Amino acid sequence: MAILVTGGAGYIGSHTCVELLNQGCDVIVLDNFMNSHPEALNRVKEITGKSLKFYHADLLDKKAVLDVFSENHIEAVIHFAGLKAVGESVSVPLQYYRTNMVSTMNLCETMQQFGVKKLVFSSSATVYGTPEKVPITEDMRLEATNPYGRTKLLIEEMLRDIAFSDPAWSIALLRYFNPIGAHSSGLIGEDPSGIPNNLMPYISQVATGKRKVLQVFGNDYPTKDGTGVRDYIHVVDLAIGHLKALEKVQETVGIDAYNLGTGKGYSVLEVIQVFEKVTDATIPYQITERRPGDISTCYADPMKASLKLGWKAEKQLEEMCRDTWKWQSNNPDGYRSHNQISKDITPVQQAAGFFNG
């Protein structure tokens, strides 16, 4: 029995693959490498000393999805694949609705066809829109403020309808907040293409000199220093949260949502200060206009995940910054820093292959 991880070569997906392999799971990755790099999967193998099976495929290709399920005995699915940039979603909403919605429909239809009804879905705190209060609990009003968030919200509603129509389904909706950090080995981390959309990779690229100055989007929010406040969570803590959710869906039926966050909010300027402290780097920044769709303050109440999943974030902001810096300084251009791509990558151009090393 295997776990299918869609988008498994991505930032959160690759870290989750490490945790799954370390737990002895058989892992199958489906990824189109649109926002990821095949080298990440080689690094996963290097960290764990274990192999995984991969398919270079797109969830929008229904036949390719059918092939994955036909060729494997899949027990459950962790679904990461999709587009995820808030600002970009405002500019190209149709691309987000098609990619995120249709791909998930294809996945769920295929799962149902093959009797695979255990799913962990990568949702987002963006489904809360502009929260009425903080910390945010799972029972608060859902109202996204941008197309990306609306795709996550619509998928959640679709999954609720699926679970209602067939009580054999078991689904965990993981609403996570702001993942940062990297694996402590420095081998895998966040590797955005082009200009980063998220704060931490932007900070770390400024620290390496790849970018001259950090753009801080707005300093007129109703926060203590005027900059946006977010709940930053270490990506390894987040990956472990997916394993806990996987255990839950394997033991139960029905659908439920869980916040994955630390329960603490840090402003942009606070993150800059902590990063400078733990790395001795200097991060020049300039204030620019707010980004469309951004909100002022967002942090979680993670109590439900603690009580029902037995999960709690363990790592502090200092460790998040330190691990980010180790990844970025070792890989200044991300996975493209290393041109000596392993021979394992060759089969990626085909339908499927194994990362065996």
C-alpha positions as CSV (number, residue, x, y, z in Angstrom):
1,M,0.0,0.0,0.0
2,A,1.3,3.4,-1.0
3,I,0.7,7.1,-0.3
4,L,0.2,9.3,-3.3
5,V,1.6,12.8,-2.9
6,T,0.5,15.2,-5.6
7,G,2.9,18.1,-5.9
8,G,5.4,16.1,-3.9
9,A,8.5,17.9,-5.4
10,G,7.3,21.2,-4.1
11,Y,8.3,23.0,-1.0
12,I,5.9,21.5,1.5
13,G,5.5,18.3,-0.5
14,S,9.2,17.4,-0.5
15,H,9.5,17.9,3.3
16,T,6.4,15.7,3.7
17,C,7.9,13.0,1.5
18,V,10.9,13.0,3.9
19,E,8.7,12.4,6.9
20,L,6.7,9.8,5.1
21,L,9.7,7.8,4.0
22,N,11.3,8.1,7.5
23,Q,8.1,6.6,8.9
24,G,8.5,3.6,6.5
25,C,5.7,4.6,4.0
26,D,5.8,3.7,0.3
27,V,5.6,7.0,-1.5
28,I,4.5,7.8,-5.0
29,V,4.9,11.4,-6.2
30,L,2.9,13.0,-9.0
31,D,4.3,16.4,-10.1
32,N,4.4,18.4,-13.3
33,F,7.4,20.5,-12.0
34,M,5.6,23.7,-12.9
35,N,6.5,25.3,-9.6
36,S,9.1,22.7,-8.4
37,H,12.3,21.0,-9.5
38,P,13.0,17.3,-9.9
39,E,16.3,17.7,-8.0
40,A,14.2,18.1,-4.9
41,L,13.3,14.4,-5.1
42,N,16.9,13.4,-5.4
43,R,17.6,15.4,-2.2
44,V,14.7,13.6,-0.5
45,K,16.4,10.3,-1.3
46,E,19.7,11.7,-0.1
47,I,18.2,12.7,3.3
48,T,16.3,9.5,3.9
49,G,18.4,6.9,2.1
50,K,15.2,5.6,0.7
51,S,13.6,5.4,-2.7
52,L,10.3,6.8,-4.0
53,K,8.4,6.3,-7.2
54,F,7.5,9.4,-9.3
55,Y,5.3,10.3,-12.2
56,H,6.0,13.4,-14.3
57,A,2.4,14.2,-14.9
58,D,-0.3,16.9,-14.6
59,L,-3.5,16.4,-12.7
60,L,-5.3,18.2,-15.5
61,D,-4.4,15.2,-17.7
62,K,-7.1,12.7,-16.6
63,K,-5.6,9.8,-18.4
64,A,-2.2,10.3,-16.7
65,V,-4.0,10.3,-13.3
66,L,-5.9,7.1,-14.2
67,D,-2.5,5.5,-15.1
68,V,-1.1,6.3,-11.7
69,F,-4.0,4.6,-10.0
70,S,-4.1,1.7,-12.4
71,E,-0.4,0.9,-11.9
72,N,-0.3,1.2,-8.1
73,H,-2.1,0.0,-5.0
74,I,-2.8,3.5,-3.4
75,E,-4.1,3.6,0.1
76,A,-4.4,7.4,0.6
77,V,-3.6,10.7,-1.0
78,I,-2.0,13.9,0.2
79,H,-2.9,16.6,-2.2
80,F,-0.6,19.6,-2.5
81,A,-0.6,20.2,-6.3
82,G,-1.9,23.6,-7.4
83,L,-1.1,27.3,-7.9
84,K,-0.5,29.2,-4.7
85,A,0.5,32.9,-5.2
86,V,-2.1,35.4,-3.9
87,G,-1.0,38.3,-6.1
88,E,-0.7,36.3,-9.2
89,S,-4.2,34.9,-8.7
90,V,-5.6,38.4,-8.7
91,S,-4.0,38.9,-12.2
92,V,-4.9,35.6,-13.7
93,P,-7.9,34.2,-11.9
94,L,-9.1,31.9,-14.6
95,Q,-5.8,30.1,-14.6
96,Y,-6.2,29.5,-10.8
97,Y,-9.7,28.3,-11.1
98,R,-8.9,25.9,-13.9
99,T,-5.6,24.6,-12.4
100,N,-6.7,24.2,-8.8
101,M,-10.4,23.2,-9.2
102,V,-10.3,21.0,-12.3
103,S,-7.2,19.1,-11.1
104,T,-8.8,18.3,-7.8
105,M,-12.0,17.2,-9.5
106,N,-9.9,14.8,-11.7
107,L,-8.1,13.5,-8.7
108,C,-11.3,12.9,-6.6
109,E,-13.1,11.3,-9.6
110,T,-10.2,8.9,-10.0
111,M,-10.0,8.2,-6.3
112,Q,-13.6,7.3,-6.2
113,Q,-13.3,5.1,-9.3
114,F,-10.6,3.1,-7.6
115,G,-12.1,3.0,-4.1
116,V,-9.5,5.2,-2.6
117,K,-11.4,7.4,-0.1
118,K,-8.7,8.7,2.3
119,L,-7.5,12.3,1.5
120,V,-5.4,14.9,3.2
121,F,-6.0,18.3,1.4
122,S,-3.6,21.2,1.5
123,S,-5.9,24.1,2.2
124,S,-5.0,27.5,3.5
125,A,-5.7,30.1,6.1
126,T,-6.8,32.3,3.2
127,V,-10.2,30.7,3.4
128,Y,-10.9,32.9,6.5
129,G,-10.6,36.1,4.4
130,T,-10.4,39.1,6.7
131,P,-10.9,37.4,10.1
132,E,-13.4,38.9,12.6
133,K,-10.9,38.3,15.4
134,V,-7.6,36.5,16.1
135,P,-6.6,33.9,17.0
136,I,-8.6,32.2,14.2
137,T,-10.6,29.1,15.1
138,E,-11.9,26.5,12.5
139,D,-15.5,27.4,13.2
140,M,-15.1,31.0,12.1
141,R,-16.8,32.5,9.0
142,L,-15.2,31.5,5.7
143,E,-14.8,34.2,3.2
144,A,-11.8,34.4,0.9
145,T,-10.5,37.8,-0.3
146,N,-8.7,36.7,-3.5
147,P,-9.0,34.1,-6.2
148,Y,-6.4,31.8,-4.7
149,G,-8.2,31.7,-1.4
150,R,-11.6,31.2,-3.2
151,T,-10.2,28.1,-5.0
152,K,-9.2,26.6,-1.7
153,L,-12.6,27.5,-0.2
154,L,-14.5,26.0,-3.2
155,I,-12.5,22.8,-3.0
156,E,-13.2,22.5,0.7
157,E,-16.9,22.8,-0.1
158,M,-16.7,20.3,-2.9
159,L,-14.9,17.8,-0.6
160,R,-17.6,18.3,2.0
161,D,-20.2,17.5,-0.6
162,I,-18.3,14.3,-1.6
163,A,-18.0,13.2,2.1
164,F,-21.7,13.9,2.6
165,S,-22.7,11.9,-0.5
166,D,-20.5,8.9,0.5
167,P,-19.8,8.4,4.3
168,A,-16.9,6.0,3.4
169,W,-14.8,9.0,2.6
170,S,-12.3,10.3,5.2
171,I,-10.9,13.8,4.6
172,A,-8.7,16.2,6.5
173,L,-8.7,19.8,5.4
174,L,-5.4,21.4,6.6
175,R,-5.6,25.1,6.8
176,Y,-2.1,26.1,7.4
177,F,-0.7,29.5,7.9
178,N,2.7,30.8,6.7
179,P,5.3,28.0,6.2
180,I,8.9,29.0,6.3
181,G,12.2,27.4,7.1
182,A,13.9,24.4,5.5
183,H,15.1,20.9,6.4
184,S,18.0,21.1,8.9
185,S,20.3,19.3,6.4
186,G,20.1,22.4,4.1
187,L,19.4,20.0,1.2
188,I,15.7,21.0,0.6
189,G,13.9,24.3,1.0
190,E,11.7,26.9,-0.6
191,D,12.8,27.5,-4.2
192,P,10.6,30.0,-5.9
193,S,11.0,30.8,-9.6
194,G,11.4,34.4,-10.4
195,I,10.7,37.1,-7.8
196,P,9.5,35.4,-4.5
197,N,5.9,35.9,-3.5
198,N,6.6,35.0,0.1
199,L,8.5,36.9,2.7
200,M,11.2,34.5,3.9
201,P,12.7,33.5,0.5
202,Y,12.8,37.2,-0.4
203,I,14.6,38.0,2.8
204,S,17.1,35.2,2.3
205,Q,17.8,36.2,-1.3
206,V,18.5,39.7,-0.2
207,A,20.9,38.3,2.4
208,T,22.8,36.4,-0.3
209,G,23.0,39.5,-2.4
210,K,20.9,38.0,-5.2
211,R,18.4,40.8,-4.6
212,K,19.3,44.3,-3.5
213,V,16.4,45.3,-1.2
214,L,13.4,43.7,0.4
215,Q,10.0,45.1,-0.6
216,V,7.8,45.5,2.4
217,F,4.2,45.8,1.2
218,G,2.6,48.4,3.4
219,N,3.4,49.9,6.8
220,D,0.0,51.4,7.5
221,Y,-1.8,48.3,8.8
222,P,-3.4,48.5,12.2
223,T,-0.6,46.5,13.8
224,K,2.1,47.4,16.3
225,D,4.6,48.5,13.7
226,G,2.3,49.0,10.7
227,T,3.4,45.9,8.8
228,G,1.4,42.7,8.3
229,V,1.3,40.1,11.1
230,R,1.4,36.4,10.2
231,D,1.7,33.1,11.9
232,Y,5.0,31.6,10.6
233,I,5.3,27.9,11.0
234,H,8.4,25.7,10.3
235,V,7.9,23.6,7.2
236,V,9.1,20.4,9.1
237,D,6.5,21.0,11.8
238,L,3.9,21.4,9.0
239,A,5.1,18.2,7.3
240,I,4.7,16.3,10.5
241,G,1.1,17.7,10.7
242,H,0.3,16.0,7.4
243,L,1.5,12.7,8.8
244,K,-0.7,13.2,11.9
245,A,-3.7,14.0,9.6
246,L,-2.9,11.0,7.5
247,E,-3.1,8.8,10.6
248,K,-6.4,10.4,11.4
249,V,-8.0,9.7,8.0
250,Q,-6.8,6.2,8.0
251,E,-8.5,5.5,11.3
252,T,-11.8,7.4,10.9
253,V,-14.4,8.5,8.4
254,G,-16.0,11.9,7.7
255,I,-14.4,15.3,7.0
256,D,-12.9,17.9,9.4
257,A,-10.8,21.0,9.2
258,Y,-7.7,21.7,11.2
259,N,-5.5,24.9,11.6
260,L,-1.8,24.2,11.4
261,G,0.0,27.1,13.0
262,T,1.9,28.2,16.0
263,G,-0.7,30.4,17.5
264,K,1.8,33.4,17.5
265,G,1.8,36.3,15.2
266,Y,5.0,38.1,14.0
267,S,5.2,41.3,11.9
268,V,7.3,41.6,8.8
269,L,9.7,43.9,10.6
270,E,10.0,41.4,13.5
271,V,10.9,38.6,11.1
272,I,13.6,40.8,9.5
273,Q,15.0,41.6,13.0
274,V,15.1,37.9,14.0
275,F,16.7,36.9,10.7
276,E,19.4,39.5,11.1
277,K,20.1,38.4,14.6
278,V,20.6,34.7,13.9
279,T,22.5,35.1,10.6
280,D,24.5,38.4,11.2
281,A,23.2,39.5,7.8
282,T,21.9,42.9,7.0
283,I,18.5,43.1,5.3
284,P,17.9,46.5,3.6
285,Y,14.2,47.1,2.9
286,Q,11.9,49.7,1.5
287,I,8.2,50.3,2.1
288,T,5.9,50.0,-0.9
289,E,2.2,49.9,-1.4
290,R,0.0,47.1,-0.1
291,R,-0.5,44.1,-2.3
292,P,-4.1,43.5,-3.5
293,G,-5.8,40.8,-1.4
294,D,-3.5,41.1,1.6
295,I,-4.9,41.4,5.2
296,S,-3.4,43.0,8.2
297,T,-3.3,40.2,10.9
298,C,-3.6,36.4,10.7
299,Y,-2.6,33.8,13.2
300,A,-4.1,30.5,14.3
301,D,-5.7,28.9,17.3
302,P,-4.1,25.5,16.8
303,M,-5.9,23.8,19.8
304,K,-8.1,21.6,17.6
305,A,-5.1,20.0,15.9
306,S,-3.5,19.5,19.2
307,L,-6.6,17.8,20.7
308,K,-7.7,15.7,17.7
309,L,-4.5,15.1,15.8
310,G,-2.0,15.0,18.6
311,W,0.0,17.7,16.8
312,K,1.7,20.8,18.0
313,A,4.3,23.1,16.3
314,E,7.6,22.8,18.1
315,K,10.1,25.0,16.3
316,Q,10.6,28.7,17.1
317,L,11.1,31.6,14.7
318,E,14.9,31.7,15.4
319,E,15.2,28.1,14.1
320,M,13.0,28.9,11.1
321,C,15.3,31.7,10.1
322,R,18.5,29.7,10.8
323,D,17.3,26.7,8.7
324,T,16.2,29.1,5.9
325,W,19.6,30.7,5.8
326,K,21.4,27.3,5.8
327,W,19.3,26.2,2.8
328,Q,19.8,29.5,0.9
329,S,23.5,30.0,1.6
330,N,24.2,26.4,0.5
331,N,21.9,26.8,-2.6
332,P,22.0,30.5,-3.6
333,D,20.1,29.8,-6.8
334,G,18.0,27.1,-5.3
335,Y,18.1,23.7,-6.9
336,R,19.5,25.3,-10.0
337,S,22.7,26.0,-8.0
338,H,23.8,22.5,-8.8
339,N,24.1,21.8,-12.5
340,Q,25.3,18.2,-11.8
341,I,21.7,16.9,-11.8
342,S,21.7,13.2,-10.9
343,K,21.3,10.6,-13.5
344,D,18.1,9.7,-11.5
345,I,16.5,12.7,-13.2
346,T,16.5,11.2,-16.7
347,P,13.4,9.0,-16.3
348,V,11.4,12.1,-15.3
349,Q,10.9,12.9,-19.0
350,Q,9.1,9.6,-19.3
351,A,5.8,8.5,-17.7
352,A,7.3,7.2,-14.5
353,G,10.5,6.2,-12.8
354,F,12.2,5.4,-9.5
355,F,14.6,7.6,-7.5
356,N,17.0,4.8,-6.4
357,G,20.3,6.5,-6.3
